[in-house]
Amino acid sequence: MYTIGQVSEMFNLPISTLRYYDKEGFFPNLKHESGIRKFTDNELEALRMIECLKASGLEIKDIKQFFEWCSQGSSTYKNRKELFETRKKAVEQEILRLNKTLDMLKYKCWYYDQAIKEGSEDHIKKMLPDHLPSDIQTLYDNGHK
């Protein structure tokens, strides 16, 4: 069993957040001994799921819905699967967007490295838009989609 302080450190979450999750009913079987919350591996797994769903962009009310479906048993498997499919697609789209951003940043780092070396941007501008070194061209193209 773990104290709220230990769980806070493990998940890098404020204790107030853990108390909020408890108040919202995310840990229905959480034990309280002498007023102290005692977390088991079950609560840790629930917390991993909460943090995963939050990171995927899901709001707390929708995370609560997921946990309600879990408590309702096998009749909600389809709902739960659809939720995860939707979140997976959203995360995949976010990854594509972030990769485009990262490629543009990498391209611009290369761009300014070259400009610093050469003392101007003239040579680089002559290579645009499609005469860059192949690895840089790939970054440029993806960043400009």
Backbone as a chain_set.jsonl record, in Angstrom:
{"seq": "MYTIGQVSEMFNLPISTLRYYDKEGFFPNLKHESGIRKFTDNELEALRMIECLKASGLEIKDIKQFFEWCSQGSSTYKNRKELFETRKKAVEQEILRLNKTLDMLKYKCWYYDQAIKEGSEDHIKKMLPDHLPSDIQTLYDNGHK", "coords": {"N": [[0.841, -1.19, 0.0], [0.318, 2.297, -0.584], [0.998, 5.645, 0.431], [-0.691, 8.819, 0.065], [1.197, 10.77, -0.401], [3.367, 9.294, -1.396], [2.254, 8.317, -3.769], [1.75, 10.697, -5.054], [4.389, 11.545, -5.562], [5.245, 9.412, -7.192], [3.692, 9.73, -9.504], [4.089, 12.294, -10.129], [2.214, 14.258, -9.446], [0.181, 16.77, -7.945], [-0.819, 16.52, -4.524], [-3.325, 17.545, -4.051], [-4.644, 17.072, -6.459], [-4.88, 14.294, -6.449], [-6.56, 14.0, -4.25], [-8.797, 15.277, -5.292], [-9.473, 13.519, -7.41], [-10.173, 11.316, -5.858], [-12.382, 12.365, -4.482], [-14.067, 12.703, -6.65], [-14.738, 10.141, -7.178], [-13.119, 8.285, -8.488], [-11.617, 6.347, -7.274], [-13.079, 4.019, -6.003], [-12.699, 1.935, -4.184], [-10.79, 2.747, -2.432], [-8.902, 2.602, 0.463], [-9.228, 3.946, 3.739], [-7.332, 4.595, 6.466], [-7.371, 5.529, 9.691], [-7.989, 8.085, 8.775], [-6.154, 8.395, 6.764], [-5.362, 8.059, 3.405], [-4.949, 5.031, 1.676], [-3.375, 3.714, -0.927], [-3.688, 1.128, -3.335], [-2.361, -1.256, -5.727], [-4.462, -1.37, -7.518], [-5.642, 1.201, -7.447], [-3.478, 2.618, -8.406], [-3.339, 1.664, -11.012], [-5.78, 2.614, -11.97], [-5.219, 5.312, -11.817], [-3.152, 5.507, -13.686], [-4.674, 5.068, -15.975], [-6.414, 7.268, -15.895], [-4.562, 9.373, -16.213], [-3.52, 8.728, -18.732], [-5.808, 8.982, -20.376], [-6.4, 11.67, -19.916], [-4.076, 12.845, -21.001], [-4.54, 12.208, -23.614], [-6.357, 14.031, -24.322], [-8.903, 13.919, -23.31], [-11.671, 15.022, -21.363], [-12.322, 15.448, -17.839], [-15.01, 14.811, -17.137], [-15.673, 13.04, -19.155], [-13.847, 11.045, -18.703], [-14.789, 10.157, -16.296], [-17.141, 9.025, -17.228], [-16.106, 6.851, -18.645], [-15.105, 5.326, -16.479], [-17.501, 4.797, -15.2], [-18.698, 3.173, -17.12], [-16.948, 1.001, -16.929], [-17.62, 0.042, -14.404], [-20.094, -0.951, -14.96], [-19.786, -3.299, -16.274], [-19.508, -6.003, -18.707], [-21.352, -5.289, -20.659], [-20.745, -2.814, -21.606], [-18.484, -2.909, -23.127], [-18.272, -2.317, -25.893], [-18.73, 0.461, -25.965], [-16.521, 1.353, -24.511], [-14.418, 0.464, -26.117], [-14.888, 1.988, -28.446], [-14.428, 4.534, -27.391], [-11.653, 4.387, -26.895], [-10.722, 3.96, -29.498], [-11.43, 6.378, -30.708], [-9.884, 8.181, -29.18], [-7.355, 7.228, -29.822], [-7.183, 7.848, -32.557], [-7.282, 10.638, -32.375], [-4.9, 11.164, -30.982], [-3.047, 10.16, -32.805], [-3.419, 12.004, -34.894], [-2.553, 14.31, -33.597], [0.124, 13.644, -33.207], [1.013, 13.619, -35.879], [0.679, 16.349, -36.451], [2.47, 17.456, -34.601], [4.859, 16.292, -35.496], [5.131, 17.552, -37.963], [5.523, 20.164, -37.08], [7.91, 19.773, -35.646], [9.632, 19.024, -37.739], [9.7, 21.43, -39.185], [10.964, 23.07, -37.292], [13.446, 21.76, -37.087], [14.346, 22.109, -39.711], [14.571, 24.927, -39.759], [16.56, 25.282, -37.821], [18.739, 24.103, -39.141], [18.777, 25.859, -41.336], [19.48, 28.347, -40.144], [21.931, 27.644, -39.044], [23.397, 27.332, -41.377], [23.204, 29.938, -42.433], [24.583, 31.362, -40.482], [27.145, 30.252, -40.749], [27.753, 31.037, -43.382], [27.347, 33.713, -43.325], [25.253, 34.985, -44.495], [21.918, 34.711, -45.929], [21.643, 34.265, -48.549], [22.656, 32.15, -50.272], [21.205, 29.954, -49.316], [18.576, 30.717, -49.859], [18.603, 30.581, -52.614], [18.506, 27.879, -53.022], [15.954, 27.197, -52.419], [12.637, 26.379, -53.584], [13.164, 23.667, -53.816], [15.783, 22.561, -53.973], [17.366, 21.719, -51.923], [19.657, 19.997, -49.658], [19.054, 16.454, -49.552], [18.095, 15.291, -47.068], [17.4, 17.558, -45.658], [15.607, 18.653, -47.394], [13.457, 16.91, -47.141], [12.62, 17.527, -44.522], [11.917, 20.218, -44.915], [9.855, 19.966, -46.857], [7.917, 18.455, -45.453], [7.417, 20.203, -43.346], [6.174, 22.231, -44.672], [3.781, 21.35, -45.631]], "CA": [[0.0, 0.0, 0.0], [1.061, 3.542, -0.739], [0.351, 6.852, 0.96], [-0.975, 9.811, -0.956], [2.468, 11.427, -0.704], [4.146, 8.402, -2.261], [1.603, 8.297, -5.087], [2.011, 12.022, -5.609], [5.754, 11.518, -6.098], [5.325, 8.424, -8.27], [3.013, 10.211, -10.707], [4.401, 13.719, -10.271], [0.933, 14.961, -9.368], [-0.066, 17.378, -6.633], [-1.701, 15.783, -3.619], [-4.681, 18.078, -4.239], [-5.227, 16.388, -7.62], [-5.259, 12.951, -5.998], [-7.753, 14.176, -3.398], [-9.891, 15.602, -6.207], [-9.86, 12.27, -8.064], [-10.856, 10.507, -4.847], [-13.683, 13.006, -4.266], [-14.864, 12.477, -7.855], [-15.139, 8.745, -7.213], [-12.257, 7.464, -9.341], [-11.026, 5.273, -6.465], [-14.195, 3.594, -5.149], [-12.284, 0.974, -3.16], [-9.648, 3.302, -1.703], [-9.008, 2.406, 1.915], [-8.84, 5.043, 4.615], [-6.97, 4.107, 7.794], [-7.166, 6.679, 10.578], [-8.063, 9.298, 7.964], [-5.067, 8.417, 5.781], [-5.669, 7.269, 2.209], [-3.989, 3.957, 1.385], [-3.529, 3.324, -2.327], [-3.198, -0.19, -3.736], [-2.038, -1.327, -7.159], [-5.695, -1.085, -8.275], [-5.759, 2.655, -7.587], [-2.382, 3.065, -9.277], [-3.736, 1.357, -12.39], [-6.827, 3.589, -12.308], [-4.534, 6.59, -12.007], [-2.476, 5.424, -14.993], [-5.707, 5.229, -16.999], [-6.85, 8.67, -15.844], [-3.509, 10.209, -16.796], [-3.471, 8.409, -20.161], [-6.962, 9.589, -21.034], [-6.199, 13.125, -19.855], [-3.027, 13.19, -21.966], [-5.1, 12.055, -24.958], [-7.248, 15.163, -24.56], [-10.231, 13.678, -22.769], [-12.021, 15.823, -20.197], [-12.622, 14.67, -16.624], [-16.385, 14.272, -17.183], [-15.667, 11.89, -20.061], [-13.087, 10.001, -18.011], [-15.751, 9.6, -15.325], [-18.047, 8.165, -17.985], [-15.379, 5.609, -18.889], [-15.078, 4.546, -15.241], [-18.866, 4.308, -14.97], [-18.872, 2.027, -18.007], [-16.191, -0.117, -16.352], [-18.373, -0.509, -13.275], [-21.308, -1.58, -15.481], [-19.457, -4.636, -16.765], [-19.238, -6.365, -20.105], [-22.316, -4.684, -21.589], [-20.207, -1.537, -22.093], [-17.216, -3.122, -23.84], [-18.299, -1.607, -27.174], [-18.562, 1.892, -25.67], [-15.135, 1.566, -24.095], [-13.568, 0.28, -27.311], [-15.092, 3.173, -29.286], [-13.725, 5.638, -26.735], [-10.214, 4.243, -27.136], [-10.484, 4.158, -30.931], [-11.516, 7.827, -30.942], [-8.715, 8.826, -28.571], [-6.187, 6.803, -30.6], [-7.167, 8.666, -33.776], [-6.938, 12.009, -31.991], [-3.473, 11.198, -30.64], [-2.312, 10.0, -34.068], [-3.476, 13.297, -35.582], [-1.689, 15.232, -32.855], [1.502, 13.255, -33.512], [1.299, 14.135, -37.222], [0.826, 17.8, -36.345], [3.716, 17.739, -33.89], [5.978, 15.929, -36.372], [5.246, 18.643, -38.934], [6.137, 21.27, -36.341], [9.297, 19.398, -35.362], [10.397, 19.106, -38.983], [9.929, 22.847, -39.483], [11.977, 23.551, -36.35], [14.736, 21.184, -37.508], [14.73, 22.812, -40.939], [15.0, 26.294, -39.416], [17.863, 25.173, -37.145], [19.709, 23.921, -40.223], [18.771, 27.107, -42.099], [20.261, 29.385, -39.463], [23.316, 27.166, -38.968], [24.008, 27.67, -42.667], [23.287, 31.402, -42.533], [25.661, 31.788, -39.58], [28.406, 29.832, -41.378], [27.999, 31.773, -44.61], [27.209, 35.149, -43.082], [24.05, 35.511, -45.154], [20.914, 33.714, -46.299], [21.528, 34.294, -50.009], [22.864, 30.827, -50.869], [20.091, 29.089, -48.913], [17.377, 31.16, -50.588], [18.721, 30.115, -54.001], [18.172, 26.453, -53.024], [14.521, 27.031, -52.148], [12.052, 25.485, -52.602], [13.36, 22.231, -54.024], [17.17, 22.19, -54.262], [18.045, 21.573, -50.634], [20.168, 18.636, -49.441], [17.878, 15.571, -49.502], [17.523, 15.144, -45.721], [16.808, 18.857, -45.303], [14.446, 18.802, -48.282], [12.373, 16.151, -46.517], [12.137, 18.343, -43.399], [11.272, 21.401, -45.502], [8.609, 19.566, -47.488], [6.937, 18.087, -44.425], [7.078, 21.402, -42.593], [5.395, 23.164, -45.502], [2.546, 20.701, -46.139]], "C": [[0.88, 1.246, 0.0], [0.277, 4.692, -0.123], [0.116, 7.82, -0.192], [0.307, 10.566, -1.357], [3.337, 10.596, -1.635], [3.571, 8.381, -3.671], [1.821, 9.628, -5.8], [3.395, 12.077, -6.255], [5.869, 10.577, -7.287], [4.775, 8.965, -9.584], [3.284, 11.686, -10.987], [3.111, 14.553, -10.365], [0.805, 15.611, -7.997], [-1.016, 16.508, -5.801], [-3.146, 16.252, -3.8], [-5.382, 17.412, -5.429], [-5.694, 14.992, -7.225], [-6.494, 13.008, -5.105], [-8.979, 14.457, -4.261], [-10.389, 14.33, -6.899], [-10.624, 11.366, -7.1], [-12.265, 11.054, -4.626], [-14.622, 12.757, -5.442], [-15.248, 11.012, -8.043], [-14.293, 7.839, -8.095], [-11.629, 6.281, -8.591], [-12.079, 4.729, -5.498], [-13.791, 2.64, -4.021], [-11.087, 1.451, -2.35], [-9.889, 3.158, -0.201], [-8.531, 3.663, 2.641], [-8.557, 4.442, 5.989], [-6.583, 5.301, 8.652], [-7.114, 7.982, 9.785], [-6.988, 9.402, 6.897], [-5.452, 7.505, 4.616], [-4.553, 6.257, 1.97], [-4.28, 3.428, -0.016], [-2.952, 1.931, -2.562], [-2.824, -0.134, -5.223], [-3.273, -1.057, -8.025], [-5.874, 0.416, -8.491], [-4.657, 3.206, -8.501], [-2.735, 2.807, -10.74], [-4.829, 2.31, -12.851], [-6.192, 4.941, -12.603], [-3.772, 6.618, -13.335], [-3.485, 5.658, -16.124], [-6.199, 6.671, -17.05], [-5.832, 9.55, -16.556], [-3.364, 9.964, -18.302], [-4.606, 9.111, -20.9], [-6.887, 11.115, -21.009], [-5.186, 13.563, -20.915], [-3.538, 13.072, -23.399], [-6.092, 13.162, -25.292], [-8.65, 14.997, -24.019], [-10.463, 14.521, -21.514], [-12.419, 14.909, -19.038], [-14.021, 14.063, -16.67], [-16.463, 13.037, -18.077], [-14.866, 10.726, -19.481], [-13.984, 9.34, -16.969], [-16.713, 8.644, -16.025], [-17.386, 6.825, -18.268], [-15.394, 4.725, -17.639], [-16.467, 4.021, -14.878], [-19.145, 3.099, -15.857], [-18.15, 0.803, -17.451], [-16.979, -0.772, -15.226], [-19.644, -1.225, -13.732], [-21.05, -2.944, -16.117], [-19.367, -4.768, -18.269], [-20.208, -5.731, -21.106], [-21.796, -3.374, -22.186], [-18.868, -1.693, -22.829], [-17.164, -2.313, -25.136], [-18.083, -0.105, -26.961], [-17.104, 2.205, -25.339], [-14.18, 1.457, -25.277], [-13.671, 1.494, -28.221], [-14.379, 4.391, -28.704], [-12.235, 5.574, -27.041], [-9.863, 4.41, -28.606], [-10.479, 5.653, -31.263], [-10.293, 8.547, -30.391], [-7.448, 8.48, -29.353], [-6.068, 7.644, -31.867], [-6.762, 10.103, -33.466], [-5.449, 12.142, -31.68], [-2.628, 11.041, -31.902], [-2.295, 11.305, -34.855], [-2.57, 14.323, -34.908], [-0.213, 14.92, -33.12], [1.898, 13.759, -34.893], [1.542, 15.642, -37.185], [2.142, 18.165, -35.67], [4.945, 17.37, -34.719], [6.201, 16.996, -37.442], [5.934, 19.842, -38.28], [7.609, 20.986, -36.068], [10.155, 19.484, -36.618], [10.674, 20.56, -39.369], [11.0, 23.419, -38.56], [13.365, 23.031, -36.716], [15.248, 21.893, -38.761], [15.27, 24.198, -40.608], [16.324, 26.29, -38.642], [18.965, 24.994, -38.19], [19.893, 25.224, -40.993], [19.675, 28.15, -41.432], [21.689, 28.946, -39.177], [24.057, 27.555, -40.247], [24.207, 29.175, -42.805], [24.413, 31.935, -41.655], [27.011, 31.451, -40.204], [28.764, 30.731, -42.556], [27.909, 33.288, -44.434], [26.044, 35.787, -43.809], [23.116, 34.356, -45.485], [20.838, 33.533, -47.819], [21.629, 32.905, -50.634], [21.692, 29.886, -50.547], [18.844, 29.443, -49.714], [17.41, 30.704, -52.042], [18.361, 28.631, -54.113], [16.674, 26.197, -52.857], [13.711, 27.091, -53.436], [12.453, 24.016, -52.75], [14.78, 21.825, -54.427], [18.003, 22.098, -52.983], [18.695, 20.192, -50.563], [18.98, 17.712, -49.124], [17.269, 15.439, -48.106], [16.838, 16.432, -45.268], [15.566, 19.106, -46.159], [13.229, 18.092, -47.695], [11.769, 16.942, -45.361], [11.34, 19.542, -43.924], [9.902, 21.039, -46.075], [7.542, 19.224, -46.461], [6.498, 19.309, -43.63], [6.206, 22.378, -43.351], [4.135, 22.533, -46.095], [1.337, 21.493, -45.727]], "O": [[2.005, 1.251, 0.501], [-0.954, 4.707, -0.154], [0.661, 7.653, -1.283], [0.471, 10.95, -2.515], [3.966, 11.126, -2.551], [4.314, 8.421, -4.652], [2.049, 9.666, -7.009], [3.551, 12.595, -7.361], [6.517, 10.906, -8.281], [5.324, 8.693, -10.652], [2.776, 12.252, -11.955], [2.954, 15.413, -11.231], [1.271, 15.06, -7.0], [-1.904, 15.848, -6.34], [-4.078, 15.453, -3.712], [-6.596, 17.214, -5.395], [-6.776, 14.559, -7.619], [-7.373, 12.152, -5.202], [-10.065, 13.941, -3.997], [-11.595, 14.093, -6.964], [-11.604, 10.728, -7.483], [-13.231, 10.291, -4.589], [-15.831, 12.617, -5.257], [-15.997, 10.677, -8.961], [-14.716, 6.729, -8.418], [-11.165, 5.325, -9.213], [-11.979, 4.957, -4.292], [-14.484, 2.557, -3.008], [-10.442, 0.66, -1.661], [-10.935, 3.542, 0.322], [-7.586, 4.335, 2.228], [-9.443, 3.848, 6.604], [-5.602, 5.992, 8.379], [-6.31, 8.868, 10.074], [-6.921, 10.409, 6.191], [-5.816, 6.345, 4.807], [-3.37, 6.585, 2.052], [-5.3, 2.781, -0.254], [-1.879, 1.594, -2.061], [-2.956, 0.901, -5.876], [-3.143, -0.567, -9.146], [-6.217, 0.852, -9.59], [-4.883, 4.141, -9.269], [-2.461, 3.64, -11.604], [-4.814, 2.766, -13.995], [-6.594, 5.63, -13.54], [-3.755, 7.639, -14.024], [-3.193, 6.352, -17.098], [-6.379, 7.229, -18.132], [-6.192, 10.372, -17.399], [-3.112, 10.901, -19.059], [-4.386, 9.755, -21.926], [-7.269, 11.773, -21.977], [-5.413, 14.534, -21.636], [-3.038, 13.749, -24.298], [-6.607, 13.226, -26.408], [-9.505, 15.852, -24.248], [-9.554, 14.706, -20.705], [-12.799, 13.755, -19.236], [-14.201, 12.91, -16.277], [-17.219, 12.106, -17.801], [-15.173, 9.563, -19.74], [-13.947, 8.123, -16.782], [-17.059, 7.591, -15.49], [-18.023, 5.779, -18.148], [-15.661, 3.526, -17.723], [-16.598, 2.933, -14.318], [-19.749, 2.121, -15.415], [-18.682, -0.306, -17.496], [-17.002, -1.997, -15.108], [-20.211, -2.019, -12.981], [-21.99, -3.661, -16.458], [-19.178, -3.794, -18.998], [-19.894, -5.652, -22.294], [-22.35, -2.879, -23.167], [-18.201, -0.699, -23.118], [-16.145, -1.696, -25.447], [-17.33, 0.524, -27.705], [-16.534, 3.185, -25.82], [-13.254, 2.255, -25.42], [-12.656, 1.982, -28.717], [-13.796, 5.186, -29.441], [-11.624, 6.58, -27.402], [-8.804, 4.951, -28.926], [-9.623, 6.127, -32.01], [-9.73, 9.419, -31.052], [-6.572, 9.327, -29.53], [-4.978, 8.101, -32.212], [-5.991, 10.711, -34.208], [-4.815, 13.121, -32.071], [-1.607, 11.712, -32.052], [-1.266, 11.672, -35.423], [-1.902, 15.108, -35.58], [0.603, 15.833, -33.243], [3.003, 14.273, -35.068], [2.48, 16.148, -37.802], [2.844, 19.073, -36.113], [5.963, 18.059, -34.655], [7.342, 17.304, -37.784], [6.823, 20.455, -38.871], [8.456, 21.863, -36.241], [11.286, 19.968, -36.563], [11.769, 20.88, -39.831], [11.858, 24.178, -39.011], [14.345, 23.774, -36.662], [16.427, 22.234, -38.858], [16.315, 24.597, -41.122], [17.127, 27.21, -38.798], [20.0, 25.658, -38.128], [21.018, 25.641, -41.269], [20.526, 28.755, -42.084], [22.579, 29.791, -39.076], [25.189, 28.039, -40.206], [25.264, 29.629, -43.245], [25.119, 32.862, -42.049], [27.923, 32.278, -40.19], [29.915, 31.136, -42.717], [28.346, 34.048, -45.298], [25.865, 37.004, -43.747], [23.469, 33.185, -45.341], [20.046, 32.727, -48.308], [20.779, 32.525, -51.439], [21.247, 29.121, -51.403], [18.138, 28.555, -50.192], [16.361, 30.466, -52.641], [17.954, 28.173, -55.181], [16.194, 25.097, -53.128], [14.102, 27.836, -54.335], [12.115, 23.2, -51.893], [14.957, 20.844, -55.15], [19.203, 22.372, -52.988], [18.324, 19.302, -51.328], [18.011, 18.142, -48.499], [16.046, 15.472, -47.969], [15.819, 16.394, -44.578], [14.593, 19.7, -45.696], [12.112, 18.608, -47.745], [10.548, 17.021, -45.233], [10.245, 19.839, -43.445], [8.911, 21.721, -45.813], [6.395, 19.653, -46.584], [5.324, 19.431, -43.28], [5.572, 23.25, -42.756], [3.497, 23.123, -46.967], [0.212, 21.117, -46.053]]}, "num_chains": 1, "name": "protein.A"}
